[in-house]
């Protein structure tokens, strides 16, 4: 229960940058997938 409260308070405090953080994480995942598939194109 304590973990849920901690996550809820973190999300409440960083609500204005939450979308930017999610976009950054998605961009990192895309770069990782592209980087792993790059040798197949060479």
N, C-alpha and C positions, 0 to 999 in steps of 0.2 A: 504494500500500500504506500510505503514511503517513496518508492521509486516513481510511482504514478504521480504523486504530488510534486515531486522534484521536476519531472518532465513537464507537467502542467505549468509550473511556475516559470520554467525556462522558456516555454513557448509563449507565455503571456508577456514576458519581459522583452523578447526579441521578435515581436510580432511584425514590426515595420521592416525588418531585414530578412524575414523568414522566406519570402518569395525569391529574393536575390540569392540566398544560400542554396535553395533548392535548384535554381537555375545553374548555379556554379557546380553543384554536385552532378547534375545531369550532364553538363559540359565535360566534366572530368571522366564520366563513364563513357561518353561518346568517344572522347579522345583515346581512352584505353582500348575500346573495342576496335576502333580504326587502327590503332597501333599494333594490335595483335593480329589483325587481318592483313596488314601491309605486306608481309613477306609473300603472301599468296599472289600478289599482283606483280611482283618482280620476277 
